[in-house]
Each structure stands twice: as C-alpha cells, then as structure tokens.
Amino acid sequence: MSNWGRYDVAFGNDIDFDTTVTGWSANGATTYSIGLSVRDHYFADDLKVAPNPTKGVLNLNNLSGQKIEMMKIINATGQVIQTYDGFYNTIDLSGLASGIYFLQLSTADASAIKRIVVQ
C-alpha cells in the first residue's frame, strides 16, 4: 500500500510546537503527531565537543546556559554504554572500542545528540 493524497501540517504559535500530519491512504486516514522544537536545534549548536575524532578524553563546553541534567554515551546499535548525572567538562572514552558513538545531553526541556568518533 502506498500513501496518496494530501498531507495537512498544523503548527503551533510558539517556538516549541507540535506538528500533526494526517495522510490518507487506500485504507483511510492515518494521523501522526510529531513533537518538534526549535529550542533543541539551538541547544545542540551551543554544545561544543572536541577533539572529535578522539583517542581518549573528550572535552565538552556548554555555551547554552542551560543546566545539563543527564548525559549518555550510546553505541551505534543504540545501547547505552554510560550514563552521567549532570554535566561533566571532560569524559574519558579511552576504554571504548574504536567506532562511532553518540553523546546525548538532556536538560529539563531540551535534548541534543552529538556524534562522536573514537579512534
């Protein structure tokens, strides 16, 4: 089955908004709700990670002014490798195998993911 017809998108009035997409297919209407946030985009831009790629210690700089409540290191298969309560300026990744990882940083109302390469 393929989707055909039209898609309606409704946006809220604030920077943070929810999007509802309704698509019609041969079987009827399907509705998807997608939470989007411009705040997440700017939050991610204000988080600096270096050096990347890294061979060990990763330096983090939070220029957003927001309080980081949690950080997670996630491997390429989605497994959480390490969880940190709060924000740390440095993380030692020297014990990890070479590969691609993701650093997820979360505040009370935003989150960002940075791609990290460990050599």
VEXDREN-2710 file (C-alpha; in Angstrom, 1 decimal):
% VEXDREN-2710
k/r/px/py/pz
1/MET/0.0/0.0/0.0
2/SER/1.2/3.4/-0.8
3/ASN/0.2/6.7/0.6
4/TRP/-1.5/9.1/-1.7
5/GLY/-3.5/12.2/-1.4
6/ARG/-2.6/15.2/0.7
7/TYR/-0.9/15.8/4.0
8/ASP/-2.0/18.6/6.3
9/VAL/0.5/20.1/8.7
10/ALA/-0.5/22.3/11.6
11/PHE/2.0/24.3/13.6
12/GLY/1.6/26.0/17.0
13/ASN/2.3/29.7/17.6
14/ASP/5.4/29.4/19.8
15/ILE/9.0/28.4/19.2
16/ASP/8.2/25.0/20.6
17/PHE/5.4/23.4/18.7
18/ASP/3.7/20.1/18.0
19/THR/3.0/19.0/14.4
20/THR/0.1/16.8/13.4
21/VAL/0.4/15.2/10.0
22/THR/-2.7/13.5/8.6
23/GLY/-2.3/11.4/5.5
24/TRP/-4.9/9.5/3.5
25/SER/-4.2/6.1/2.1
26/ALA/-6.3/3.4/0.5
27/ASN/-7.4/2.2/3.9
28/GLY/-8.4/5.6/5.3
29/ALA/-6.8/8.4/7.3
30/THR/-3.7/7.9/9.4
31/THR/-2.6/10.6/11.9
32/TYR/0.9/11.1/13.2
33/SER/1.8/13.6/16.0
34/ILE/5.4/14.8/15.9
35/GLY/6.9/16.9/18.6
36/LEU/9.4/19.4/17.2
37/SER/11.4/22.0/18.9
38/VAL/13.5/24.9/17.6
39/ARG/14.9/25.1/21.1
40/ASP/16.6/21.6/20.6
41/HIS/18.3/22.9/17.4
42/TYR/19.8/25.9/19.1
43/PHE/20.7/23.9/22.2
44/ALA/22.7/21.5/20.0
45/ASP/24.5/24.4/18.4
46/ASP/25.6/25.7/21.8
47/LEU/27.3/22.4/22.8
48/LYS/30.9/22.1/21.7
49/VAL/32.7/18.7/21.7
50/ALA/36.4/18.4/21.0
51/PRO/38.5/16.7/19.8
52/ASN/36.3/14.7/17.5
53/PRO/37.6/12.2/16.5
54/THR/39.1/11.4/19.8
55/LYS/41.6/8.8/21.1
56/GLY/40.5/9.3/24.7
57/VAL/39.5/12.4/26.6
58/LEU/36.6/14.3/25.2
59/ASN/36.2/18.0/26.2
60/LEU/32.7/19.4/26.5
61/ASN/31.7/23.1/26.5
62/ASN/28.1/24.1/27.3
63/LEU/27.6/27.6/25.9
64/SER/23.8/27.4/26.1
65/GLY/23.5/28.5/29.7
66/GLN/21.0/25.6/30.3
67/LYS/21.6/23.2/33.1
68/ILE/22.5/19.7/31.7
69/GLU/20.7/17.2/33.9
70/MET/21.9/14.0/32.2
71/MET/24.5/12.8/29.6
72/LYS/24.6/9.4/27.9
73/ILE/27.1/7.6/25.7
74/ILE/25.3/5.4/23.2
75/ASN/26.9/3.0/20.8
76/ALA/25.9/2.6/17.1
77/THR/23.3/-0.1/17.9
78/GLY/21.5/2.1/20.4
79/GLN/22.9/0.5/23.6
80/VAL/23.5/3.0/26.4
81/ILE/27.2/2.5/27.4
82/GLN/27.5/5.1/30.2
83/THR/25.1/7.4/32.0
84/TYR/26.2/10.6/33.8
85/ASP/24.1/12.6/36.2
86/GLY/24.7/16.3/35.5
87/PHE/27.3/17.9/33.2
88/TYR/31.0/17.0/33.0
89/ASN/33.6/19.1/31.2
90/THR/35.6/16.0/30.3
91/ILE/34.7/12.4/29.6
92/ASP/37.3/9.7/29.3
93/LEU/36.4/7.4/26.4
94/SER/39.8/5.6/26.2
95/GLY/38.2/2.4/27.4
96/LEU/35.8/2.2/24.4
97/ALA/36.5/0.3/21.2
98/SER/37.1/2.3/18.1
99/GLY/33.9/3.3/16.4
100/ILE/31.0/5.7/16.2
101/TYR/29.2/6.7/19.4
102/PHE/26.5/9.3/20.3
103/LEU/26.6/11.7/23.2
104/GLN/23.1/12.6/24.3
105/LEU/22.8/15.7/26.6
106/SER/19.5/16.5/28.2
107/THR/18.0/19.4/30.1
108/ALA/14.6/19.7/31.6
109/ASP/13.0/20.8/28.3
110/ALA/15.5/20.1/25.5
111/SER/18.0/17.4/24.4
112/ALA/20.8/17.2/21.8
113/ILE/22.8/14.4/20.3
114/LYS/26.4/14.7/19.2
115/ARG/28.1/12.2/17.0
116/ILE/31.5/11.1/18.4
117/VAL/34.2/9.1/16.7
118/VAL/36.6/7.1/18.9
119/GLN/39.8/6.1/17.2
END
